[in-house]
Amino acid sequence: MRRILMTIAVLALCAGAARAETIRILMETVPDTRYIQELLPQFEEQSGIDVEIEAISYIDMHSKLVPQLISPQGSYDLIVVDFYWVGEFTKAGWLMPLDDLVARDGVDVGVYVPKLMDLVGRVNGVLYMLPFYNYSMAVIYRQDLLDDPAEQAAFKEMHGMDLKVPETWDEYWKQVEFFTRDNDGDGERDFFGTVIQGQRGDCISMQWANYLYSQGGRYHDENWNPLLDSDEAIRAMQYYREAVENYSPAGSESYCFDEAFNVMAQGKAYSFVTFNILYAGFEDPESSTVAGKVGIAPNPGGGLNGGWGWAIPNSSPNKEAAWSFIKWAESPEVAKERAMLGGAPTQAPIFTDPDVVAARPYYPILGEILAGTQDFPVFTYTTEFVEEVGRELNLAATGQKPVPEAMAAAQEELRKLLVKDGKISE
Amino acid sequence: MTGADAHTLARRDRRFGYLLTAPGLAALMLVITFPLLFALFTSFYDYTLLNPRHDDFIGGENYLEAWEEEYLAGSFWVTLKFVLASVVIEFVIGFSVALALHAVNRFKTVYYLILLAPLLINPVVVGLLWRMLLHAELGIANYVIGLFGISRVNWLGDIGVAFWTVVLVDIWHQVSFMAILLLAGLAALPREPYEAARMDGASAFRCFLHITLPLMRPVIMVALLLRLIFAIKTFDIIFIMTKGGPGTSTDLVSYFIYRAAFFGLDIGRASAMSVGLLVIVLALTTYLFRYMRSLR
C-alpha cells in the first residue's frame, strides 16, 4: 500500500514539474467564448502556455467568481467581467489596474470604441479591463415582410407612411401593431409584432431599458438623481405593458431571451428588441427558419449598451501569463479573426474592415448601433438594482401593479441603492 | 473470562467505536456545525462581500432590516403555500403509488426504475426541461392539450397558474422519493395481522385503516418530515424556471435569501434571514415530531 502511495506522490510531483505554465479562465457559454476556444491552439503554440477555459452559464458566474475574488489566491488567472459587475468589482478592489502593463508593452488601447472603453475599460480614469465583446441591444426585424409589396401597400393605406426600417418609435410601434395578426382565423393571435423577454430580473430589466431610451427617458441625471418616476419612464412602461397584452405571444412575462428568440426563429414574429449577438443565430439555418429574412437596426431613440471586458483579478496566481493571453486575444489579427467567425467587435477599425464586411455585411450597422447606445447605471449595486427594478417592472408588465405605482417603487429602490453607494445623499 | 476482562473488552470496544465514528463526526462538525455557527455569528455583523470581515458589530440591525423588507413576508407566505401544497399532494400520490406497487408482484423492478428516473435527474435539468415543454407558444404541453381542444395555458406567465406549475414540476420530480420510502415501509410490515383480519372478515379498506396506517406511522412521519425540510429549501426550480416571477408569485424564501447574499452582496443580512428561517424550520419540525410521537 505504502509503495503505491509513494508512486502516486512521485508521479504527481513529476507531472507538476513537467507541465508547462497553465492559466485558467472563467468564461460564459456564449458564441464569443467559442470563437476564443477555436483560435486557442494558436496561442498555446506561440506562447507555450496551456489554457484551461471553464465555460459556464451566466446564472452561475457571479456566485462562482466572488469567492475566488475574495480569497488572496484564487483559482482563476484571468476573468471576463460583465458591465453589471464593474462597479462592484472595482469598488471591492478585486481587479488589477492594467495601465502599467499597457504602457510597458505599448498596447494601443485607442482602437476601442469609446462607448465600450467607458463601460468595460476605464473606471474613474484607471484601466481595469480591455473590452472583449459587445452585446449592445437593437431591433432585429423581418426584412422580407418590409420588402413585400402587398404589405407595403396595406401599411401605406392604413397609416399613410412607407413601410421601411423604422427610424422613430412611433413608426416602429405602428409596424408592431400592423403585423400582429390572427392568420388562421381561430380568434387567437398567431403572429406577433414584437416578442417580449419579460421574465422577472435581468431579462426584463435589459429589454425594458430600450423602451426607456426610446421615450427619451434616463435612469438618472448627471448628478445621479434617479428619474424612474418621470413621465418618460411611465410612458415606456405603458408601451411595454401594451406589448405584453396585445403584441407579444402568451407567456412573454416569463420568457428570457432564449424563449423569445425561439418564437422569432420559428417565424412567428415580426421583430424582437434584443442583444445584437443573437443576430448570428437568426441567420443560421440550424437554429432558425427565418435565416436570410432578418435585418438588424438601431433601437429608435437608442438601445442599451452592453459588453464584457477581460480583467486580471488581484487574486490571479499568474498575472503575467494572463496578460500575455489578453494581448494575444485583443491583438488586431486575432480580434479580426474572431469577428470573421461571428464575434461582436469592440475595436473601431474592425466594424468596417473590408474582409470582415465581405464575410459579414451587417457589421457596419453593428457599429452604428453601438454608437447610438445608452449606458445602464453602473455603480456598486448594479446587480441588486437589476433584481429590484426587474421585480417592479415585471409586476407592472403582468398587471399586478398599476404602472405609475410600480415606477414609483422602482424609483425608490434606485434611490435607496444610490444612497447606500454614496452617489447621492439621503 | 473474568469480569475485569469483560470490562476492558467493553472499553476497548467503545474506544474502537469512537475511533470509527471520529472522522464522520469531525466531518459533520466541519460542514454543518461550523457553517451554522458562522452564519449566526455573521448575522450580527455588517459583513458584506465588498468588505468580508467581522469588524463592524451591529447587533440586531440585520434582523431589523430583514423584518422591514417589504417583500419578505410575502415570500414566507408563498413558501408556506408551496411547502404545504407540494408535501400534501406528494404524500397522497406517493402513498397511493406505494400501495399499488406493493400489491404488484410482477415487473416490480421495471416500475421501480421508471419511478426512480425523475429523482435521478439534476434539479437544474428538470427546470430547464420543463421550461422548454411548458413554453406557452412553442411548447409540447400546450400542443398536446390543444389536440383535445383545450385552449392554451400560460404556464409560467400567468400569476395564478405559475405557482401551481412550479408545484406540479416539484411533484413530478420528488414524488417518487415519497413513494419509494413508503414502499420500503410497506414491504417491512408483518403479514400476520392481515391474515388474522382476513379471517375475521375485515374489508381491504378496514385493513388499511386499522392495520396499515397505524403500523406505517413511523415511516410516514419520517417521509413527511424529510420532504418538508427539503421542500422548504427548494431553490433550483425557482431559480431556473421563474426567478420568483411572474411578479412575486413564486418568490420562495430560499431565492430571496440568495438574492440578498449574491446580488445584494450583504452576507450579514442574508445570514440573519437564514437564521430566522432556521428557527422556523426547527420549531416546525420539533412540533411535528412531538405531535406524531404523541399519536403512538
Boltz contact constraints between the chains, C-beta under 6 A:
constraints:
  - contact:
      token1: [A, 63]
      token2: [B, 262]
      max_distance: 6.0
  - contact:
      token1: [A, 66]
      token2: [B, 49]
      max_distance: 6.0
  - contact:
      token1: [A, 70]
      token2: [B, 52]
      max_distance: 6.0
  - contact:
      token1: [A, 92]
      token2: [B, 50]
      max_distance: 6.0
  - contact:
      token1: [A, 199]
      token2: [B, 243]
      max_distance: 6.0
  - contact:
      token1: [A, 200]
      token2: [B, 243]
      max_distance: 6.0
  - contact:
      token1: [A, 200]
      token2: [B, 244]
      max_distance: 6.0
  - contact:
      token1: [A, 200]
      token2: [B, 245]
      max_distance: 6.0
  - contact:
      token1: [A, 201]
      token2: [B, 243]
      max_distance: 6.0
  - contact:
      token1: [A, 249]
      token2: [B, 137]
      max_distance: 6.0
  - contact:
      token1: [A, 250]
      token2: [B, 136]
      max_distance: 6.0
  - contact:
      token1: [A, 250]
      token2: [B, 152]
      max_distance: 6.0
  - contact:
      token1: [A, 250]
      token2: [B, 154]
      max_distance: 6.0
  - contact:
      token1: [A, 251]
      token2: [B, 136]
      max_distance: 6.0
  - contact:
      token1: [A, 251]
      token2: [B, 154]
      max_distance: 6.0
  - contact:
      token1: [A, 251]
      token2: [B, 157]
      max_distance: 6.0
  - contact:
      token1: [A, 253]
      token2: [B, 157]
      max_distance: 6.0
  - contact:
      token1: [A, 253]
      token2: [B, 246]
      max_distance: 6.0
  - contact:
      token1: [A, 254]
      token2: [B, 156]
      max_distance: 6.0
  - contact:
      token1: [A, 254]
      token2: [B, 157]
      max_distance: 6.0
  - contact:
      token1: [A, 259]
      token2: [B, 135]
      max_distance: 6.0
  - contact:
      token1: [A, 262]
      token2: [B, 138]
      max_distance: 6.0
  - contact:
      token1: [A, 263]
      token2: [B, 137]
      max_distance: 6.0
  - contact:
      token1: [A, 383]
      token2: [B, 263]
      max_distance: 6.0
  - contact:
      token1: [A, 384]
      token2: [B, 263]
      max_distance: 6.0
  - contact:
      token1: [A, 384]
      token2: [B, 264]
      max_distance: 6.0
  - contact:
      token1: [A, 387]
      token2: [B, 259]
      max_distance: 6.0
  - contact:
      token1: [A, 387]
      token2: [B, 263]
      max_distance: 6.0
  - contact:
      token1: [A, 394]
      token2: [B, 245]
      max_distance: 6.0
  - contact:
      token1: [A, 394]
      token2: [B, 247]
      max_distance: 6.0
  - contact:
      token1: [A, 395]
      token2: [B, 247]
      max_distance: 6.0
  - contact:
      token1: [A, 398]
      token2: [B, 159]
      max_distance: 6.0
  - contact:
      token1: [A, 398]
      token2: [B, 246]
      max_distance: 6.0
  - contact:
      token1: [A, 398]
      token2: [B, 247]
      max_distance: 6.0
  - contact:
      token1: [A, 400]
      token2: [B, 247]
      max_distance: 6.0
